Amino acid sequence: MAYSQAQLDALEAALAKGERRVTFGDKTVEYRTVEELAAAIKEVKRGLFDDAVNTGLWPRAPRQVRITTRKGT
């Protein structure tokens, strides 16, 4: 299932407030325990990371900048 950053933000906000009920648009989910909510956050993070890997957004191409200087001419 594809997850969104907004879903992750809502889950993390609920955890920070100590709530177990999370609303995504028109759907509301109530988790039985805080541990269950934390497991949902891990699942969403894993899904977002997998999507980023599959689309080539992660890992990014390494970039290097090399600066060479010499004293004098």
mmCIF file as gemmi writes it, N, C-alpha and C atoms, coordinates in Angstrom:
data_model
loop_
_atom_site.group_PDB
_atom_site.id
_atom_site.type_symbol
_atom_site.label_atom_id
_atom_site.label_alt_id
_atom_site.label_comp_id
_atom_site.label_asym_id
_atom_site.label_entity_id
_atom_site.label_seq_id
_atom_site.pdbx_PDB_ins_code
_atom_site.Cartn_x
_atom_site.Cartn_y
_atom_site.Cartn_z
_atom_site.occupancy
_atom_site.B_iso_or_equiv
_atom_site.pdbx_formal_charge
_atom_site.auth_seq_id
_atom_site.auth_asym_id
_atom_site.pdbx_PDB_model_num
ATOM 1 N N . MET Axp A 1 ? 0.84 -1.182 0 1 0 ? 1 A 1
ATOM 2 C CA . MET Axp A 1 ? 0 0 0 1 0 ? 1 A 1
ATOM 3 C C . MET Axp A 1 ? 0.878 1.236 0 1 0 ? 1 A 1
ATOM 4 N N . ALA Axp A 2 ? 0.49 2.225 -0.748 1 0 ? 2 A 1
ATOM 5 C CA . ALA Axp A 2 ? 1.253 3.466 -0.796 1 0 ? 2 A 1
ATOM 6 C C . ALA Axp A 2 ? 0.791 4.388 0.329 1 0 ? 2 A 1
ATOM 7 N N . TYR Axp A 3 ? 1.761 4.898 1.045 1 0 ? 3 A 1
ATOM 8 C CA . TYR Axp A 3 ? 1.483 5.812 2.144 1 0 ? 3 A 1
ATOM 9 C C . TYR Axp A 3 ? 1.906 7.216 1.745 1 0 ? 3 A 1
ATOM 10 N N . SER Axp A 4 ? 1.391 8.199 2.468 1 0 ? 4 A 1
ATOM 11 C CA . SER Axp A 4 ? 1.763 9.576 2.189 1 0 ? 4 A 1
ATOM 12 C C . SER Axp A 4 ? 2.438 10.192 3.411 1 0 ? 4 A 1
ATOM 13 N N . GLN Axp A 5 ? 3.151 11.262 3.167 1 0 ? 5 A 1
ATOM 14 C CA . GLN Axp A 5 ? 3.813 11.977 4.256 1 0 ? 5 A 1
ATOM 15 C C . GLN Axp A 5 ? 2.775 12.552 5.22 1 0 ? 5 A 1
ATOM 16 N N . ALA Axp A 6 ? 1.611 12.935 4.694 1 0 ? 6 A 1
ATOM 17 C CA . ALA Axp A 6 ? 0.543 13.479 5.539 1 0 ? 6 A 1
ATOM 18 C C . ALA Axp A 6 ? 0.051 12.428 6.528 1 0 ? 6 A 1
ATOM 19 N N . GLN Axp A 7 ? -0.019 11.174 6.099 1 0 ? 7 A 1
ATOM 20 C CA . GLN Axp A 7 ? -0.426 10.1 7.001 1 0 ? 7 A 1
ATOM 21 C C . GLN Axp A 7 ? 0.601 9.913 8.108 1 0 ? 7 A 1
ATOM 22 N N . LEU Axp A 8 ? 1.87 9.942 7.739 1 0 ? 8 A 1
ATOM 23 C CA . LEU Axp A 8 ? 2.923 9.8 8.737 1 0 ? 8 A 1
ATOM 24 C C . LEU Axp A 8 ? 2.878 10.952 9.733 1 0 ? 8 A 1
ATOM 25 N N . ASP Axp A 9 ? 2.686 12.166 9.236 1 0 ? 9 A 1
ATOM 26 C CA . ASP Axp A 9 ? 2.608 13.337 10.108 1 0 ? 9 A 1
ATOM 27 C C . ASP Axp A 9 ? 1.447 13.22 11.09 1 0 ? 9 A 1
ATOM 28 N N . ALA Axp A 10 ? 0.291 12.74 10.608 1 0 ? 10 A 1
ATOM 29 C CA . ALA Axp A 10 ? -0.876 12.582 11.475 1 0 ? 10 A 1
ATOM 30 C C . ALA Axp A 10 ? -0.632 11.532 12.553 1 0 ? 10 A 1
ATOM 31 N N . LEU Axp A 11 ? 0.008 10.427 12.176 1 0 ? 11 A 1
ATOM 32 C CA . LEU Axp A 11 ? 0.317 9.379 13.151 1 0 ? 11 A 1
ATOM 33 C C . LEU Axp A 11 ? 1.288 9.888 14.214 1 0 ? 11 A 1
ATOM 34 N N . GLU Axp A 12 ? 2.34 10.575 13.772 1 0 ? 12 A 1
ATOM 35 C CA . GLU Axp A 12 ? 3.321 11.084 14.727 1 0 ? 12 A 1
ATOM 36 C C . GLU Axp A 12 ? 2.731 12.163 15.631 1 0 ? 12 A 1
ATOM 37 N N . ALA Axp A 13 ? 1.841 12.987 15.101 1 0 ? 13 A 1
ATOM 38 C CA . ALA Axp A 13 ? 1.19 14.015 15.923 1 0 ? 13 A 1
ATOM 39 C C . ALA Axp A 13 ? 0.307 13.373 16.983 1 0 ? 13 A 1
ATOM 40 N N . ALA Axp A 14 ? -0.407 12.331 16.618 1 0 ? 14 A 1
ATOM 41 C CA . ALA Axp A 14 ? -1.258 11.634 17.58 1 0 ? 14 A 1
ATOM 42 C C . ALA Axp A 14 ? -0.412 10.993 18.674 1 0 ? 14 A 1
ATOM 43 N N . LEU Axp A 15 ? 0.711 10.396 18.29 1 0 ? 15 A 1
ATOM 44 C CA . LEU Axp A 15 ? 1.589 9.78 19.28 1 0 ? 15 A 1
ATOM 45 C C . LEU Axp A 15 ? 2.162 10.827 20.22 1 0 ? 15 A 1
ATOM 46 N N . ALA Axp A 16 ? 2.535 11.971 19.688 1 0 ? 16 A 1
ATOM 47 C CA . ALA Axp A 16 ? 3.1 13.041 20.512 1 0 ? 16 A 1
ATOM 48 C C . ALA Axp A 16 ? 2.077 13.568 21.515 1 0 ? 16 A 1
ATOM 49 N N . LYS Axp A 17 ? 0.803 13.575 21.132 1 0 ? 17 A 1
ATOM 50 C CA . LYS Axp A 17 ? -0.254 14.059 22.019 1 0 ? 17 A 1
ATOM 51 C C . LYS Axp A 17 ? -0.757 12.982 22.975 1 0 ? 17 A 1
ATOM 52 N N . GLY Axp A 18 ? -0.348 11.744 22.759 1 0 ? 18 A 1
ATOM 53 C CA . GLY Axp A 18 ? -0.819 10.646 23.586 1 0 ? 18 A 1
ATOM 54 C C . GLY Axp A 18 ? -2.183 10.129 23.179 1 0 ? 18 A 1
ATOM 55 N N . GLU Axp A 19 ? -2.627 10.472 21.983 1 0 ? 19 A 1
ATOM 56 C CA . GLU Axp A 19 ? -3.913 10.022 21.477 1 0 ? 19 A 1
ATOM 57 C C . GLU Axp A 19 ? -3.76 8.688 20.76 1 0 ? 19 A 1
ATOM 58 N N . ARG Axp A 20 ? -4.861 7.957 20.689 1 0 ? 20 A 1
ATOM 59 C CA . ARG Axp A 20 ? -4.85 6.697 19.956 1 0 ? 20 A 1
ATOM 60 C C . ARG Axp A 20 ? -5.768 6.749 18.743 1 0 ? 20 A 1
ATOM 61 N N . ARG Axp A 21 ? -6.445 7.858 18.545 1 0 ? 21 A 1
ATOM 62 C CA . ARG Axp A 21 ? -7.347 8.019 17.413 1 0 ? 21 A 1
ATOM 63 C C . ARG Axp A 21 ? -6.704 8.944 16.383 1 0 ? 21 A 1
ATOM 64 N N . VAL Axp A 22 ? -6.665 8.483 15.131 1 0 ? 22 A 1
ATOM 65 C CA . VAL Axp A 22 ? -6.031 9.235 14.049 1 0 ? 22 A 1
ATOM 66 C C . VAL Axp A 22 ? -7.03 9.361 12.909 1 0 ? 22 A 1
ATOM 67 N N . THR Axp A 23 ? -7.111 10.555 12.329 1 0 ? 23 A 1
ATOM 68 C CA . THR Axp A 23 ? -8.018 10.801 11.208 1 0 ? 23 A 1
ATOM 69 C C . THR Axp A 23 ? -7.206 11.145 9.966 1 0 ? 23 A 1
ATOM 70 N N . PHE Axp A 24 ? -7.48 10.414 8.876 1 0 ? 24 A 1
ATOM 71 C CA . PHE Axp A 24 ? -6.882 10.683 7.564 1 0 ? 24 A 1
ATOM 72 C C . PHE Axp A 24 ? -8.016 11.041 6.635 1 0 ? 24 A 1
ATOM 73 N N . GLY Axp A 25 ? -8.167 12.306 6.35 1 0 ? 25 A 1
ATOM 74 C CA . GLY Axp A 25 ? -9.247 12.735 5.458 1 0 ? 25 A 1
ATOM 75 C C . GLY Axp A 25 ? -10.6 12.398 6.054 1 0 ? 25 A 1
ATOM 76 N N . ASP Axp A 26 ? -11.326 11.451 5.431 1 0 ? 26 A 1
ATOM 77 C CA . ASP Axp A 26 ? -12.649 11.075 5.913 1 0 ? 26 A 1
ATOM 78 C C . ASP Axp A 26 ? -12.646 9.782 6.724 1 0 ? 26 A 1
ATOM 79 N N . LYS Axp A 27 ? -11.475 9.197 6.969 1 0 ? 27 A 1
ATOM 80 C CA . LYS Axp A 27 ? -11.382 7.938 7.711 1 0 ? 27 A 1
ATOM 81 C C . LYS Axp A 27 ? -10.748 8.175 9.075 1 0 ? 27 A 1
ATOM 82 N N . THR Axp A 28 ? -11.272 7.484 10.077 1 0 ? 28 A 1
ATOM 83 C CA . THR Axp A 28 ? -10.732 7.567 11.428 1 0 ? 28 A 1
ATOM 84 C C . THR Axp A 28 ? -10.359 6.17 11.895 1 0 ? 28 A 1
ATOM 85 N N . VAL Axp A 29 ? -9.174 6.045 12.469 1 0 ? 29 A 1
ATOM 86 C CA . VAL Axp A 29 ? -8.698 4.775 13 1 0 ? 29 A 1
ATOM 87 C C . VAL Axp A 29 ? -8.37 4.973 14.468 1 0 ? 29 A 1
ATOM 88 N N . GLU Axp A 30 ? -8.838 4.049 15.291 1 0 ? 30 A 1
ATOM 89 C CA . GLU Axp A 30 ? -8.496 4.093 16.711 1 0 ? 30 A 1
ATOM 90 C C . GLU Axp A 30 ? -7.668 2.859 17.044 1 0 ? 30 A 1
ATOM 91 N N . TYR Axp A 31 ? -6.468 3.09 17.533 1 0 ? 31 A 1
ATOM 92 C CA . TYR Axp A 31 ? -5.56 2.012 17.886 1 0 ? 31 A 1
ATOM 93 C C . TYR Axp A 31 ? -5.812 1.597 19.335 1 0 ? 31 A 1
ATOM 94 N N . ARG Axp A 32 ? -5.628 0.317 19.619 1 0 ? 32 A 1
ATOM 95 C CA . ARG Axp A 32 ? -5.899 -0.183 20.963 1 0 ? 32 A 1
ATOM 96 C C . ARG Axp A 32 ? -4.856 0.263 21.97 1 0 ? 32 A 1
ATOM 97 N N . THR Axp A 33 ? -3.593 0.318 21.528 1 0 ? 33 A 1
ATOM 98 C CA . THR Axp A 33 ? -2.509 0.69 22.432 1 0 ? 33 A 1
ATOM 99 C C . THR Axp A 33 ? -1.572 1.663 21.74 1 0 ? 33 A 1
ATOM 100 N N . VAL Axp A 34 ? -0.738 2.297 22.536 1 0 ? 34 A 1
ATOM 101 C CA . VAL Axp A 34 ? 0.273 3.196 21.991 1 0 ? 34 A 1
ATOM 102 C C . VAL Axp A 34 ? 1.302 2.392 21.202 1 0 ? 34 A 1
ATOM 103 N N . GLU Axp A 35 ? 1.579 1.176 21.636 1 0 ? 35 A 1
ATOM 104 C CA . GLU Axp A 35 ? 2.531 0.315 20.923 1 0 ? 35 A 1
ATOM 105 C C . GLU Axp A 35 ? 2.022 -0.02 19.528 1 0 ? 35 A 1
ATOM 106 N N . GLU Axp A 36 ? 0.713 -0.215 19.411 1 0 ? 36 A 1
ATOM 107 C CA . GLU Axp A 36 ? 0.127 -0.481 18.106 1 0 ? 36 A 1
ATOM 108 C C . GLU Axp A 36 ? 0.26 0.743 17.197 1 0 ? 36 A 1
ATOM 109 N N . LEU Axp A 37 ? 0.091 1.921 17.756 1 0 ? 37 A 1
ATOM 110 C CA . LEU Axp A 37 ? 0.272 3.16 17.006 1 0 ? 37 A 1
ATOM 111 C C . LEU Axp A 37 ? 1.727 3.311 16.569 1 0 ? 37 A 1
ATOM 112 N N . ALA Axp A 38 ? 2.668 2.992 17.461 1 0 ? 38 A 1
ATOM 113 C CA . ALA Axp A 38 ? 4.09 3.069 17.114 1 0 ? 38 A 1
ATOM 114 C C . ALA Axp A 38 ? 4.433 2.072 16.003 1 0 ? 38 A 1
ATOM 115 N N . ALA Axp A 39 ? 3.82 0.893 16.03 1 0 ? 39 A 1
ATOM 116 C CA . ALA Axp A 39 ? 4.045 -0.092 14.97 1 0 ? 39 A 1
ATOM 117 C C . ALA Axp A 39 ? 3.503 0.416 13.635 1 0 ? 39 A 1
ATOM 118 N N . ALA Axp A 40 ? 2.378 1.125 13.673 1 0 ? 40 A 1
ATOM 119 C CA . ALA Axp A 40 ? 1.822 1.698 12.445 1 0 ? 40 A 1
ATOM 120 C C . ALA Axp A 40 ? 2.76 2.758 11.885 1 0 ? 40 A 1
ATOM 121 N N . ILE Axp A 41 ? 3.365 3.554 12.753 1 0 ? 41 A 1
ATOM 122 C CA . ILE Axp A 41 ? 4.327 4.57 12.306 1 0 ? 41 A 1
ATOM 123 C C . ILE Axp A 41 ? 5.516 3.906 11.626 1 0 ? 41 A 1
ATOM 124 N N . LYS Axp A 42 ? 6.022 2.826 12.22 1 0 ? 42 A 1
ATOM 125 C CA . LYS Axp A 42 ? 7.147 2.109 11.608 1 0 ? 42 A 1
ATOM 126 C C . LYS Axp A 42 ? 6.768 1.563 10.242 1 0 ? 42 A 1
ATOM 127 N N . GLU Axp A 43 ? 5.564 1.034 10.115 1 0 ? 43 A 1
ATOM 128 C CA . GLU Axp A 43 ? 5.103 0.487 8.837 1 0 ? 43 A 1
ATOM 129 C C . GLU Axp A 43 ? 5 1.572 7.769 1 0 ? 43 A 1
ATOM 130 N N . VAL Axp A 44 ? 4.472 2.725 8.134 1 0 ? 44 A 1
ATOM 131 C CA . VAL Axp A 44 ? 4.352 3.824 7.175 1 0 ? 44 A 1
ATOM 132 C C . VAL Axp A 44 ? 5.735 4.32 6.768 1 0 ? 44 A 1
ATOM 133 N N . LYS Axp A 45 ? 6.648 4.459 7.727 1 0 ? 45 A 1
ATOM 134 C CA . LYS Axp A 45 ? 8.017 4.877 7.392 1 0 ? 45 A 1
ATOM 135 C C . LYS Axp A 45 ? 8.677 3.884 6.455 1 0 ? 45 A 1
ATOM 136 N N . ARG Axp A 46 ? 8.485 2.588 6.718 1 0 ? 46 A 1
ATOM 137 C CA . ARG Axp A 46 ? 9.064 1.557 5.861 1 0 ? 46 A 1
ATOM 138 C C . ARG Axp A 46 ? 8.48 1.663 4.45 1 0 ? 46 A 1
ATOM 139 N N . GLY Axp A 47 ? 7.179 1.875 4.35 1 0 ? 47 A 1
ATOM 140 C CA . GLY Axp A 47 ? 6.534 2.007 3.045 1 0 ? 47 A 1
ATOM 141 C C . GLY Axp A 47 ? 7.023 3.222 2.277 1 0 ? 47 A 1
ATOM 142 N N . LEU Axp A 48 ? 7.173 4.349 2.973 1 0 ? 48 A 1
ATOM 143 C CA . LEU Axp A 48 ? 7.678 5.557 2.315 1 0 ? 48 A 1
ATOM 144 C C . LEU Axp A 48 ? 9.117 5.36 1.842 1 0 ? 48 A 1
ATOM 145 N N . PHE Axp A 49 ? 9.934 4.693 2.644 1 0 ? 49 A 1
ATOM 146 C CA . PHE Axp A 49 ? 11.319 4.438 2.25 1 0 ? 49 A 1
ATOM 147 C C . PHE Axp A 49 ? 11.363 3.507 1.04 1 0 ? 49 A 1
ATOM 148 N N . ASP Axp A 50 ? 10.549 2.448 1.058 1 0 ? 50 A 1
ATOM 149 C CA . ASP Axp A 50 ? 10.517 1.519 -0.072 1 0 ? 50 A 1
ATOM 150 C C . ASP Axp A 50 ? 10.081 2.226 -1.356 1 0 ? 50 A 1
ATOM 151 N N . ASP Axp A 51 ? 9.087 3.093 -1.249 1 0 ? 51 A 1
ATOM 152 C CA . ASP Axp A 51 ? 8.654 3.86 -2.42 1 0 ? 51 A 1
ATOM 153 C C . ASP Axp A 51 ? 9.772 4.747 -2.947 1 0 ? 51 A 1
ATOM 154 N N . ALA Axp A 52 ? 10.515 5.379 -2.03 1 0 ? 52 A 1
ATOM 155 C CA . ALA Axp A 52 ? 11.622 6.248 -2.436 1 0 ? 52 A 1
ATOM 156 C C . ALA Axp A 52 ? 12.719 5.448 -3.126 1 0 ? 52 A 1
ATOM 157 N N . VAL Axp A 53 ? 13.006 4.262 -2.626 1 0 ? 53 A 1
ATOM 158 C CA . VAL Axp A 53 ? 14.031 3.416 -3.244 1 0 ? 53 A 1
ATOM 159 C C . VAL Axp A 53 ? 13.579 2.96 -4.626 1 0 ? 53 A 1
ATOM 160 N N . ASN Axp A 54 ? 12.315 2.543 -4.733 1 0 ? 54 A 1
ATOM 161 C CA . ASN Axp A 54 ? 11.805 2.035 -6.005 1 0 ? 54 A 1
ATOM 162 C C . ASN Axp A 54 ? 11.71 3.108 -7.083 1 0 ? 54 A 1
ATOM 163 N N . THR Axp A 55 ? 11.505 4.349 -6.693 1 0 ? 55 A 1
ATOM 164 C CA . THR Axp A 55 ? 11.409 5.427 -7.676 1 0 ? 55 A 1
ATOM 165 C C . THR Axp A 55 ? 12.756 6.097 -7.95 1 0 ? 55 A 1
ATOM 166 N N . GLY Axp A 56 ? 13.796 5.663 -7.252 1 0 ? 56 A 1
ATOM 167 C CA . GLY Axp A 56 ? 15.12 6.213 -7.492 1 0 ? 56 A 1
ATOM 168 C C . GLY Axp A 56 ? 15.432 7.476 -6.714 1 0 ? 56 A 1
ATOM 169 N N . LEU Axp A 57 ? 14.559 7.857 -5.798 1 0 ? 57 A 1
ATOM 170 C CA . LEU Axp A 57 ? 14.815 9.056 -5.004 1 0 ? 57 A 1
ATOM 171 C C . LEU Axp A 57 ? 15.811 8.8 -3.882 1 0 ? 57 A 1
ATOM 172 N N . TRP Axp A 58 ? 15.992 7.551 -3.522 1 0 ? 58 A 1
ATOM 173 C CA . TRP Axp A 58 ? 16.91 7.214 -2.442 1 0 ? 58 A 1
ATOM 174 C C . TRP Axp A 58 ? 17.673 5.995 -2.844 1 0 ? 58 A 1
ATOM 175 N N . PRO Axp A 59 ? 18.901 5.792 -2.694 1 0 ? 59 A 1
ATOM 176 C CA . PRO Axp A 59 ? 19.839 6.824 -2.266 1 0 ? 59 A 1
ATOM 177 C C . PRO Axp A 59 ? 20.137 7.765 -3.414 1 0 ? 59 A 1
ATOM 178 N N . ARG Axp A 60 ? 20.417 8.962 -3.061 1 0 ? 60 A 1
ATOM 179 C CA . ARG Axp A 60 ? 20.733 9.967 -4.068 1 0 ? 60 A 1
ATOM 180 C C . ARG Axp A 60 ? 22.12 9.721 -4.639 1 0 ? 60 A 1
ATOM 181 N N . ALA Axp A 61 ? 22.321 10.229 -5.812 1 0 ? 61 A 1
ATOM 182 C CA . ALA Axp A 61 ? 23.638 10.124 -6.421 1 0 ? 61 A 1
ATOM 183 C C . ALA Axp A 61 ? 24.619 10.957 -5.605 1 0 ? 61 A 1
ATOM 184 N N . PRO Axp A 62 ? 25.768 10.386 -5.298 1 0 ? 62 A 1
ATOM 185 C CA . PRO Axp A 62 ? 26.743 11.153 -4.511 1 0 ? 62 A 1
ATOM 186 C C . PRO Axp A 62 ? 27.288 12.334 -5.305 1 0 ? 62 A 1
ATOM 187 N N . ARG Axp A 63 ? 27.495 13.416 -4.622 1 0 ? 63 A 1
ATOM 188 C CA . ARG Axp A 63 ? 28.059 14.609 -5.256 1 0 ? 63 A 1
ATOM 189 C C . ARG Axp A 63 ? 29.35 14.963 -4.559 1 0 ? 63 A 1
ATOM 190 N N . GLN Axp A 64 ? 30.299 15.37 -5.354 1 0 ? 64 A 1
ATOM 191 C CA . GLN Axp A 64 ? 31.576 15.782 -4.807 1 0 ? 64 A 1
ATOM 192 C C . GLN Axp A 64 ? 31.969 17.118 -5.413 1 0 ? 64 A 1
ATOM 193 N N . VAL Axp A 65 ? 32.542 17.93 -4.587 1 0 ? 65 A 1
ATOM 194 C CA . VAL Axp A 65 ? 33.112 19.188 -5.055 1 0 ? 65 A 1
ATOM 195 C C . VAL Axp A 65 ? 34.568 19.182 -4.598 1 0 ? 65 A 1
ATOM 196 N N . ARG Axp A 66 ? 35.453 19.278 -5.555 1 0 ? 66 A 1
ATOM 197 C CA . ARG Axp A 66 ? 36.871 19.288 -5.213 1 0 ? 66 A 1
ATOM 198 C C . ARG Axp A 66 ? 37.444 20.657 -5.527 1 0 ? 66 A 1
ATOM 199 N N . ILE Axp A 67 ? 38.129 21.198 -4.576 1 0 ? 67 A 1
ATOM 200 C CA . ILE Axp A 67 ? 38.752 22.498 -4.743 1 0 ? 67 A 1
ATOM 201 C C . ILE Axp A 67 ? 40.253 22.306 -4.607 1 0 ? 67 A 1
ATOM 202 N N . THR Axp A 68 ? 40.969 22.77 -5.607 1 0 ? 68 A 1
ATOM 203 C CA . THR Axp A 68 ? 42.409 22.662 -5.59 1 0 ? 68 A 1
ATOM 204 C C . THR Axp A 68 ? 43.004 24.065 -5.583 1 0 ? 68 A 1
ATOM 205 N N . THR Axp A 69 ? 43.931 24.297 -4.679 1 0 ? 69 A 1
ATOM 206 C CA . THR Axp A 69 ? 44.597 25.61 -4.612 1 0 ? 69 A 1
ATOM 207 C C . THR Axp A 69 ? 46.099 25.407 -4.608 1 0 ? 69 A 1
ATOM 208 N N . ARG Axp A 70 ? 46.791 26.439 -5.073 1 0 ? 70 A 1
ATOM 209 C CA . ARG Axp A 70 ? 48.253 26.433 -5.025 1 0 ? 70 A 1
ATOM 210 C C . ARG Axp A 70 ? 48.713 27.773 -4.539 1 0 ? 70 A 1
ATOM 211 N N . LYS Axp A 71 ? 49.759 27.753 -3.787 1 0 ? 71 A 1
ATOM 212 C CA . LYS Axp A 71 ? 50.318 28.984 -3.292 1 0 ? 71 A 1
ATOM 213 C C . LYS Axp A 71 ? 51.287 29.524 -4.349 1 0 ? 71 A 1
ATOM 214 N N . GLY Axp A 72 ? 51.078 30.783 -4.724 1 0 ? 72 A 1
ATOM 215 C CA . GLY Axp A 72 ? 51.964 31.387 -5.739 1 0 ? 72 A 1
ATOM 216 C C . GLY Axp A 72 ? 51.473 31.111 -7.139 1 0 ? 72 A 1
ATOM 217 N N . THR Axp A 73 ? 52.357 31.371 -8.126 1 0 ? 73 A 1
ATOM 218 C CA . THR Axp A 73 ? 51.986 31.165 -9.526 1 0 ? 73 A 1
ATOM 219 C C . THR Axp A 73 ? 52.756 30.107 -10.189 1 0 ? 73 A 1
